[in-house]
Structure formats: C-alpha cells, structure tokens
Amino acid sequence: MPPRNDAALEFLLTRRSRPAKTLTAPGPSRAELLPILTAAARSPDHGKLEPWRFIVLEQGAMARLADLAEKRGRELGKSDEDLVKGRSQFDQGILAVAVIEVRRQSDKIPALEQTYSTGAVCLALLNAALAAGWGANWLTGWPSHDPAFCAEGLGLAEHERVAGLIHIATETSAPPDRPRPDLDAITSWVSE
Ligand SMILES: Cc1cc2nc3c(=O)[nH]c(=O)nc-3n(C[C@H](O)[C@H](O)[C@H](O)COP(=O)(O)O)c2cc1C
C-alpha cells in the first residue's frame, strides 16, 4: 500500500486556481520551474508515447505574442472585445507554460487517449505550481486554437496543438472558492 499522505490529500481537497489577471511578478525562475515541469511530466501516458511537450513563455516573449494575437485577430475579423481578450493574457502575462499536445502515430493508442494524457499533464502542472506556492491558472482563448497563431508564435507543427497555457506567478489575492459539483449528481455506484 502507498503510505497515506494527509498533506497531499488536504491540498487536493482545497486546491483552486488563481485568476491569471490577478497574478503579479515575480514568476518562478528556471530553477524553480524545473521541479514543477518534472512533476507534470510524471503523468499517466498510455504506451509511453509522451504525446506532449512544454514551451516556457518568459516575460520577454509576452509582448511579441500580444502583438501577434492582435494581428491574427484583425486578419480573422474578430470583434474589438475578442481582440482585447486575445492580447490581454499576453499583455498581463508574467510567465506561462504552453502545454503542447504532440500527436503520435500509433496503431495501439487512440488519438483521444493522447489528448486525455495531455489534459492530465496540464492539471499536474497547475497543481504542482499551486503546491509550490505560486498562483496559477489554466487558460486557452482563441489564439491557442488558431493554427496560424500557434505556428508563427509558438513554432508548432501541424500535428501539434495547444492544450493549455498555464500561467504561473505570484498571487495577489486568493479568490473565493467557486461552487463545486454535486457529487451525488455525477456519481453512480455499481455493486452488482
Ligand atoms: C482547457 C481549459 C481551458 C480554459 N481556458 C480558460 C480561458 O481561456 N479563460 C478563462 O477565464 N478560464 C479558462 N479556463 C478555466 C480556468 O482554468 C478556471 O480558472 C478554472 O476552471 C478554475 O478551476 P479551479 O479553481 O478548480 O482550479 C479553462 C479551463 C480549462 C480546463
């Protein structure tokens, strides 16, 4: 049996994100980020395909990505509101880890399972950052789903896509918890 870990259980029962727009400098250093990335890469992965990789977006990259989001938004005919939203997570960003799904050719492992594994990596990264005492938030937004933005801004290939931009920095305030799911409504127990 694995040893009982009450601190880990307490963390999982109370964890919550910190909205990216409430985060401030500093973000983690490269040395501080390494154990967080290491924890994220220790995620379930059917067939050991490693269908994911990380791109660490440091402060210097944010202005370039904000400008590119605005340029792409104009090309796509986005509304003023979407243009502002597309820019803002980069304009306000301190540090973010882009978790990239890297689709592997496999006769055995369905593509969907590679997507699930990538989502697991995102949550593990978010949780490791929170457990390390940082504010953290999993965002996407329309630029993350725009292949041209991802190719030009992040250097993604055709078989790659953004699963999440995990913003990590210093929290300024802890938000009130949001309503959590009604367990009875989402759980059924099968005993025979
Ligand atoms: C795949 C994915 C993408 C998300 N993208 C956004 C986003 O672009 N903007 C946003 O405000 N919240 C987004 N969210 C929700 C935030 O992460 C939100 O803060 C989160 O649901 C809070 O949950 P927690 O407190 O349980 O950690 C996204 C969540 C997921 C799973």
The ligand as a Tripos MOL2 file, in Angstrom:
@<TRIPOS>MOLECULE
LIG
   31    33     1     0     0
SMALL
NO_CHARGES

@<TRIPOS>ATOM
      1 C1         -8.9870   23.5080  -21.1780 C.3       1 LIG1
      2 C2         -9.3330   24.6970  -20.3190 C.ar      1 LIG1
      3 C3         -9.2490   25.9630  -20.8440 C.ar      1 LIG1
      4 C4         -9.5940   27.0820  -20.1010 C.ar      1 LIG1
      5 N1         -9.4970   28.3250  -20.6700 N.ar      1 LIG1
      6 C5         -9.8870   29.3970  -19.9740 C.ar      1 LIG1
      7 C6         -9.8070   30.6890  -20.5540 C.ar      1 LIG1
      8 O1         -9.3370   30.8600  -21.6870 O.2       1 LIG1
      9 N2        -10.2520   31.7440  -19.8220 N.ar      1 LIG1
     10 C7        -10.7510   31.5880  -18.5560 C.ar      1 LIG1
     11 O2        -11.1400   32.5820  -17.9280 O.2       1 LIG1
     12 N3        -10.8020   30.3760  -17.9690 N.ar      1 LIG1
     13 C8        -10.3870   29.2820  -18.6500 C.ar      1 LIG1
     14 N4        -10.4470   28.0480  -18.0630 N.ar      1 LIG1
     15 C9        -10.9740   27.9070  -16.6980 C.3       1 LIG1
     16 C10        -9.9360   28.3610  -15.6800 C.3       1 LIG1
     17 O3         -8.8170   27.4820  -15.6780 O.3       1 LIG1
     18 C11       -10.5820   28.4390  -14.3170 C.3       1 LIG1
     19 O4         -9.8150   29.3210  -13.6020 O.3       1 LIG1
     20 C12       -10.6840   27.1090  -13.6360 C.3       1 LIG1
     21 O5        -11.8180   26.4420  -14.1080 O.3       1 LIG1
     22 C13       -10.7400   27.2330  -12.1350 C.3       1 LIG1
     23 O6        -10.8120   25.9540  -11.6010 O.3       1 LIG1
     24 P1        -10.1430   25.5370  -10.2090 P.3       1 LIG1
     25 O7        -10.3710   26.6170   -9.2390 O.co2     1 LIG1
     26 O8        -10.8220   24.2540   -9.8740 O.co2     1 LIG1
     27 O9         -8.6750   25.3020  -10.4400 O.co2     1 LIG1
     28 C14       -10.0540   26.9140  -18.7770 C.ar      1 LIG1
     29 C15       -10.1140   25.6290  -18.2160 C.ar      1 LIG1
     30 C16        -9.7510   24.5220  -18.9720 C.ar      1 LIG1
     31 C17        -9.8250   23.1540  -18.3430 C.3       1 LIG1
@<TRIPOS>BOND
     1     1     2 1
     2     2     3 ar
     3     2    30 ar
     4     3     4 ar
     5     4     5 ar
     6     4    28 ar
     7     5     6 ar
     8     6     7 ar
     9     6    13 1
    10     7     8 2
    11     7     9 ar
    12     9    10 ar
    13    10    11 2
    14    10    12 ar
    15    12    13 ar
    16    13    14 ar
    17    14    15 1
    18    14    28 ar
    19    15    16 1
    20    16    17 1
    21    16    18 1
    22    18    19 1
    23    18    20 1
    24    20    21 1
    25    20    22 1
    26    22    23 1
    27    23    24 1
    28    24    25 2
    29    24    26 1
    30    24    27 1
    31    28    29 ar
    32    29    30 ar
    33    30    31 1
@<TRIPOS>SUBSTRUCTURE
     1 LIG1         1 GROUP 0 **** ****
